[in-house]
Amino acid sequence: MNTELIISMGLVGVMLSMLFMGLLIAYYGSSKTRNVGFLFLIVGAVVAFVISPEPGMNYFADVSFMKGILAFVGGMIGGIIGIIVFLVAIIKS
């Protein structure tokens, strides 16, 4: 596998995680944790700016971006399924 692809997929995952966590923390957090949420949003925006392609390039046609999105969504779905299985096992016992 190409090292450049691995790095770009990781950066897309970090970017999406920071943006989503930042939004949730900034909206639902208390006054102290909202600052951390805004910091996460800023870090996610900076990473998005760093990995953005040249102007005029179709961002969603980029293979590494789409594979990064797929890896992120797959990881989130796997995590949610794992949490559900864990909770069902705890509740049944």
Residue frames as a rotation matrix with the C-alpha (Angstrom) as fourth column:
MET 1
0.582 0.813 0.000 0.00
0.813 -0.582 0.000 0.00
0.000 0.000 -1.000 0.00
ASN 2
0.013 -0.552 0.834 1.17
0.520 -0.709 -0.477 3.48
0.854 0.440 0.277 -0.78
THR 3
-0.515 -0.299 -0.804 2.50
0.856 -0.228 -0.464 5.50
-0.045 -0.927 0.373 2.17
GLU 4
-0.980 0.157 0.123 0.98
-0.131 -0.972 0.197 8.69
0.150 0.177 0.973 0.77
LEU 5
-0.207 0.957 -0.202 -2.45
-0.146 0.174 0.974 7.05
0.967 0.231 0.104 0.73
ILE 6
-0.003 0.155 -0.988 -2.11
0.854 0.514 0.078 5.87
0.520 -0.844 -0.134 4.33
ILE 7
-0.804 -0.359 -0.474 -1.10
0.563 -0.717 -0.411 9.32
-0.192 -0.597 0.779 5.54
SER 8
-0.843 0.517 0.150 -3.90
-0.369 -0.758 0.538 11.06
0.391 0.398 0.830 3.66
MET 9
-0.010 0.856 -0.517 -6.51
0.203 0.508 0.837 8.57
0.979 -0.097 -0.179 4.92
GLY 10
-0.221 -0.148 -0.964 -5.28
0.960 0.144 -0.242 9.15
0.175 -0.978 0.110 8.47
LEU 11
-0.970 -0.174 -0.172 -5.43
0.202 -0.966 -0.159 12.92
-0.139 -0.189 0.972 8.06
VAL 12
-0.501 0.862 0.072 -8.98
-0.320 -0.262 0.910 12.76
0.804 0.433 0.408 6.69
GLY 13
0.116 0.524 -0.844 -10.00
0.623 0.623 0.473 10.64
0.774 -0.580 -0.255 9.69
VAL 14
-0.547 -0.384 -0.744 -8.36
0.825 -0.398 -0.401 13.10
-0.142 -0.833 0.535 12.11
MET 15
-0.967 0.188 0.170 -10.00
-0.122 -0.933 0.339 16.03
0.223 0.307 0.925 10.34
LEU 16
-0.174 0.975 -0.140 -13.50
-0.130 0.118 0.984 14.53
0.976 0.189 0.107 10.48
SER 17
0.036 0.145 -0.989 -13.07
0.867 0.488 0.103 13.39
0.497 -0.861 -0.108 14.09
MET 18
-0.791 -0.405 -0.459 -11.89
0.586 -0.717 -0.377 16.82
-0.176 -0.567 0.805 15.21
LEU 19
-0.829 0.513 0.223 -14.70
-0.304 -0.748 0.590 18.59
0.469 0.421 0.776 13.38
PHE 20
0.043 0.915 -0.402 -17.46
0.066 0.399 0.915 16.31
0.997 -0.066 -0.043 14.68
MET 21
-0.049 -0.118 -0.992 -16.11
0.960 0.267 -0.079 16.18
0.274 -0.956 0.100 18.25
GLY 22
-0.933 -0.345 -0.106 -15.60
0.360 -0.907 -0.219 19.94
-0.020 -0.242 0.970 18.21
LEU 23
-0.529 0.810 0.251 -19.17
-0.320 -0.465 0.826 20.54
0.786 0.357 0.505 17.11
LEU 24
0.270 0.664 -0.697 -20.59
0.418 0.571 0.706 18.23
0.867 -0.482 -0.124 19.78
ILE 25
-0.230 -0.430 -0.873 -18.40
0.971 -0.043 -0.234 19.58
0.063 -0.902 0.428 22.57
ALA 26
-0.976 -0.148 0.159 -18.94
0.152 -0.988 0.016 23.22
0.155 0.040 0.987 21.59
TYR 27
-0.325 0.932 0.162 -22.71
-0.334 -0.274 0.902 22.74
0.885 0.239 0.400 21.52
TYR 28
0.564 0.655 -0.503 -23.32
0.134 0.529 0.838 20.41
0.815 -0.540 0.211 24.46
GLY 29
-0.226 -0.779 -0.586 -20.34
0.747 0.248 -0.617 21.21
0.626 -0.577 0.525 26.69
SER 30
0.595 0.313 -0.741 -20.25
0.755 -0.534 0.380 23.34
-0.277 -0.785 -0.554 29.78
SER 31
0.979 -0.146 -0.141 -18.58
-0.177 -0.954 -0.242 26.74
-0.099 0.262 -0.960 29.73
LYS 32
0.204 -0.972 0.119 -15.07
-0.603 -0.029 0.797 25.34
-0.771 -0.234 -0.592 30.34
THR 33
-0.227 -0.314 0.922 -15.30
0.359 0.853 0.379 22.47
-0.905 0.417 -0.081 27.88
ARG 34
0.820 0.547 0.169 -16.76
0.373 -0.286 -0.883 24.65
-0.435 0.787 -0.438 25.12
ASN 35
0.519 -0.717 -0.465 -13.34
-0.736 -0.652 0.184 26.24
-0.435 0.246 -0.866 24.71
VAL 36
-0.454 -0.656 0.603 -11.90
-0.256 0.744 0.617 22.78
-0.853 0.126 -0.506 24.04
GLY 37
0.241 0.649 0.722 -14.66
0.625 0.465 -0.627 22.18
-0.742 0.602 -0.294 21.50
PHE 38
0.941 0.066 -0.333 -13.77
-0.164 -0.770 -0.616 25.37
-0.297 0.634 -0.714 19.67
LEU 39
0.007 -0.998 -0.056 -10.10
-0.780 -0.041 0.625 24.34
-0.626 0.040 -0.779 19.77
PHE 40
-0.323 -0.045 0.945 -11.03
0.285 0.948 0.143 20.99
-0.902 0.316 -0.293 18.18
LEU 41
0.727 0.642 0.244 -12.97
0.461 -0.193 -0.866 22.84
-0.509 0.742 -0.436 15.49
ILE 42
0.679 -0.545 -0.492 -9.98
-0.646 -0.762 -0.048 25.06
-0.349 0.350 -0.869 14.75
VAL 43
-0.355 -0.839 0.413 -7.61
-0.498 0.544 0.676 22.06
-0.791 0.035 -0.610 14.58
GLY 44
-0.005 0.445 0.896 -10.03
0.564 0.741 -0.364 20.24
-0.826 0.503 -0.255 12.26
ALA 45
0.925 0.351 -0.143 -10.30
0.115 -0.619 -0.777 23.30
-0.361 0.702 -0.613 10.00
VAL 46
0.280 -0.905 -0.319 -6.50
-0.822 -0.398 0.408 23.67
-0.496 0.148 -0.855 9.87
VAL 47
-0.473 -0.425 0.772 -6.09
-0.047 0.887 0.460 20.00
-0.880 0.181 -0.439 8.94
ALA 48
0.448 0.701 0.556 -8.79
0.611 0.213 -0.762 20.40
-0.652 0.681 -0.333 6.28
PHE 49
0.862 -0.180 -0.473 -6.92
-0.389 -0.835 -0.390 23.40
-0.325 0.520 -0.790 4.87
VAL 50
-0.106 -0.991 0.086 -3.60
-0.724 0.136 0.677 21.52
-0.682 0.009 -0.731 4.87
ILE 51
-0.552 -0.126 0.824 -4.93
0.225 0.929 0.293 18.44
-0.803 0.347 -0.484 3.05
SER 52
0.554 0.806 -0.208 -7.07
0.009 -0.255 -0.967 20.38
-0.832 0.534 -0.148 0.58
PRO 53
0.065 -0.528 0.847 -6.05
0.904 0.390 0.174 19.90
-0.422 0.754 0.503 -3.06
GLU 54
-0.895 -0.442 -0.062 -5.16
0.356 -0.790 0.499 22.59
-0.269 0.424 0.865 -5.57
PRO 55
-0.266 0.829 -0.492 -7.92
-0.363 -0.559 -0.745 25.02
-0.893 -0.020 0.450 -6.60
GLY 56
-0.045 0.373 -0.927 -10.12
-0.998 -0.047 0.030 23.69
-0.032 0.927 0.374 -9.36
MET 57
-0.832 -0.272 -0.483 -9.60
-0.307 0.952 -0.007 20.05
0.462 0.143 -0.875 -8.42
ASN 58
0.263 0.959 -0.100 -12.69
-0.504 0.225 0.834 18.02
0.823 -0.169 0.543 -7.63
TYR 59
-0.375 -0.476 0.795 -12.17
-0.914 0.046 -0.404 17.24
0.156 -0.878 -0.452 -3.93
PHE 60
0.267 0.585 0.766 -14.64
-0.704 0.661 -0.259 14.37
-0.658 -0.470 0.588 -3.81
ALA 61
0.898 -0.004 -0.440 -13.10
-0.352 0.592 -0.725 12.68
0.264 0.806 0.530 -6.86
ASP 62
-0.087 -0.986 0.142 -9.77
-0.885 0.012 -0.465 12.33
0.456 -0.166 -0.874 -5.04
VAL 63
0.215 0.171 -0.961 -9.24
-0.054 0.985 0.163 8.64
0.975 0.016 0.221 -4.30
SER 64
-0.690 -0.556 -0.464 -7.48
0.408 0.230 -0.883 9.16
0.598 -0.799 0.068 -0.98
PHE 65
-0.766 0.481 0.427 -10.25
-0.634 -0.677 -0.374 11.44
0.109 -0.557 0.823 0.28
MET 66
0.227 0.920 -0.320 -12.98
-0.808 0.361 0.466 8.94
0.544 0.153 0.825 -0.55
LYS 67
0.071 -0.263 -0.962 -11.01
0.267 0.934 -0.236 6.07
0.961 -0.241 0.136 0.99
GLY 68
-0.915 -0.398 0.072 -10.44
0.071 -0.334 -0.940 8.20
0.398 -0.855 0.333 4.09
ILE 69
-0.351 0.881 0.317 -14.16
-0.920 -0.388 0.060 8.92
0.176 -0.271 0.947 4.38
LEU 70
0.389 0.502 -0.772 -14.93
-0.426 0.841 0.333 5.22
0.817 0.200 0.541 3.90
ALA 71
-0.378 -0.613 -0.694 -12.40
0.402 0.567 -0.719 4.21
0.834 -0.551 0.032 6.56
PHE 72
-0.923 0.063 0.380 -13.79
-0.334 -0.621 -0.709 6.81
0.191 -0.781 0.594 9.00
VAL 73
-0.008 0.999 0.034 -17.42
-0.958 -0.017 0.288 5.77
0.288 -0.030 0.957 8.45
GLY 74
0.284 0.058 -0.957 -16.50
-0.106 0.994 0.029 2.09
0.953 0.093 0.289 8.69
GLY 75
-0.720 -0.622 -0.309 -14.66
0.281 0.146 -0.948 2.70
0.635 -0.770 0.070 11.95
MET 76
-0.718 0.526 0.456 -17.60
-0.693 -0.606 -0.392 4.63
0.070 -0.597 0.799 13.38
ILE 77
0.304 0.867 -0.396 -20.09
-0.783 0.464 0.415 1.92
0.544 0.184 0.819 12.40
GLY 78
0.010 -0.392 -0.920 -17.84
0.211 0.900 -0.381 -0.78
0.978 -0.190 0.091 13.85
GLY 79
-0.920 -0.372 0.125 -17.47
-0.004 -0.311 -0.950 1.19
0.392 -0.875 0.285 17.08
ILE 80
-0.341 0.882 0.325 -21.23
-0.931 -0.365 0.015 1.68
0.131 -0.297 0.946 17.39
ILE 81
0.437 0.472 -0.765 -21.88
-0.418 0.860 0.292 -2.02
0.796 0.192 0.574 16.79
GLY 82
-0.394 -0.680 -0.618 -19.23
0.321 0.528 -0.786 -2.90
0.861 -0.508 0.010 19.38
ILE 83
-0.891 0.119 0.439 -20.81
-0.426 -0.558 -0.713 -0.60
0.160 -0.821 0.547 21.96
ILE 84
0.097 0.994 -0.045 -24.26
-0.939 0.107 0.328 -2.07
0.331 0.011 0.944 21.30
VAL 85
0.295 -0.053 -0.954 -22.96
-0.008 0.998 -0.058 -5.64
0.955 0.024 0.295 21.67
PHE 86
-0.756 -0.634 -0.165 -21.16
0.204 0.012 -0.979 -4.65
0.622 -0.773 0.120 24.88
LEU 87
-0.658 0.567 0.496 -24.28
-0.749 -0.563 -0.350 -3.02
0.081 -0.601 0.795 26.33
VAL 88
0.374 0.804 -0.462 -26.46
-0.713 0.568 0.411 -6.00
0.593 0.176 0.786 25.42
ALA 89
-0.044 -0.470 -0.881 -23.95
0.265 0.845 -0.464 -8.35
0.963 -0.254 0.087 27.08
ILE 90
-0.937 -0.298 0.181 -23.89
-0.061 -0.372 -0.926 -6.18
0.343 -0.879 0.331 30.23
ILE 91
-0.323 0.896 0.304 -27.70
-0.936 -0.349 0.035 -5.89
0.137 -0.274 0.952 30.38
LYS 92
0.400 0.497 -0.770 -28.26
-0.466 0.834 0.296 -9.65
0.789 0.240 0.565 29.84
SER 93
-0.311 -0.614 -0.726 -25.83
0.296 0.663 -0.688 -10.67
0.903 -0.429 -0.024 32.61
